[in-house]
Amino acid sequence: MNLEFWVLDGIQTLRTPAGDVLMPFITSFGNGGVIWIVLTVILLLIPKTRKTGLILGAALILDGILCNLLLKNLMRRIRPCDINDAVRLLIPYPSDYSFPSGHTAVSFAAASALYFAGEKYLWKAALVLAAFIAFSRMYLYVHYPTDVLGGVVIGIIAGYLGYRLVKVLEDKFSRMKNGGE
């Protein structure tokens, strides 16, 4: 844990007035996964990207179950801002547990789902945003580095599982349509 506070406190030395405005803005993109939900809806509305929208939607749902329903409540890790309350929070105090970082997990679930769906450019933009969101959670002192790392891993797993789920269902419906099963 000391290494984690060393990293977090090191990040605090990088704080600037511009960063103190920018990081809460960046982290807000991960609030409730709204940006990723909006992207999912847009992709679902366009016939050409509907399958990608299904994969993204499945990944987001799986991530929500894994991260917010299971792991946060199982681990019950308190946040760094609860231990070191000398750091001034720039965002409202988060009311849930720390591990894993939900903002990071949902963002990496979206980026990896887009990658597995074969989106050549969109996944790269999502990955850049996901990385900024992940860093912002440490800059804002609401997550430990291992919370963020855990969010990355869970997000990638959820993205892959969302892809596999849609692929399995697609294969099943294809067989049914062609007279099999």
Sequence and secondary structure as in RCSB ss.txt:
>XXXX:A:sequence
MNLEFWVLDGIQTLRTPAGDVLMPFITSFGNGGVIWIVLTVILLLIPKTRKTGLILGAALILDGILCNLLLKNLM
RRIRPCDINDAVRLLIPYPSDYSFPSGHTAVSFAAASALYFAGEKYLWKAALVLAAFIAFSRMYLYVHYPTDVLG
GVVIGIIAGYLGYRLVKVLEDKFSRMKNGGE
>XXXX:A:secstr
 HHHHHHHHHHHTT  HHHHHHHHHHHHTTGGGHHHHHHHHHHHHSGGGHHHHHHHHHHHHHHIIIIIIIIHHHH
    HHHH TTS  SS    S  SS HHHHHHHHHHHHHHHTT TTHHHHHHHHHHHHHHHHHHTTSS HHHHHH
HHHHHHHHHHHHHHHHHHHHHHHHHHHTT  
